[in-house]
């Protein structure tokens, strides 16, 4: 099997969901992950442009 991992990835780590807001993710999908875990509505397709526009 050929290794096709991301060459810029520096690690993988499990964290408690309560720590997710303090973690840097690209794209910024922390809120969507938390909403999914809580059974709330979330975006199942994330577009970085849409995320950045919400911040404005």
N, C-alpha and C positions, 0 to 999 in steps of 0.2 A: 504494500500500500504506500502510495506517495504522500509525503508530508506537504500539505497545502495551507499550513497555518499562517497567520499574519506575521510577517517578519518584524514588524514594529511592536508587536505585543510583548509586554515585559512580565506578565504574570496573570494568574487567575486566583481569585480569592472569594470564598463564601463569606458574606457579612449578614448580620441581622437586618431585617427590613427597616428597623428603626434608625439604622445608620445610613441608609441609602441617600437621604437628602444631602449628606456631607461628602458624597463620593462624586468625583468628576467622571462623567460619561459622555461619549460623543456617538450619536447625537444625544442631546439631553432628554433622556426618557425616564428619569427617576420617578416623576409624578405618575406616568403611565404604569410603571411597574407596581408602585404602591397601590394605585387604583385597582389594578388587576387582582392583586393579592387580597384586597378588601371587598372584591365582588362588585366594585363600582364601574361606571362607564369609563372606558379608556380608548385611546386611538390604537387600532391594530396595524396601522400603517403610519410610520412617523416620517415626516419630511422636515429636515433641518430648517428650511426657510420658514415653515409655519411656526415652528417653535420660537425662532428668533423674533418673528413678527408679534407674537403674543407678549413678548417682553417690552415692546415699545409703548 
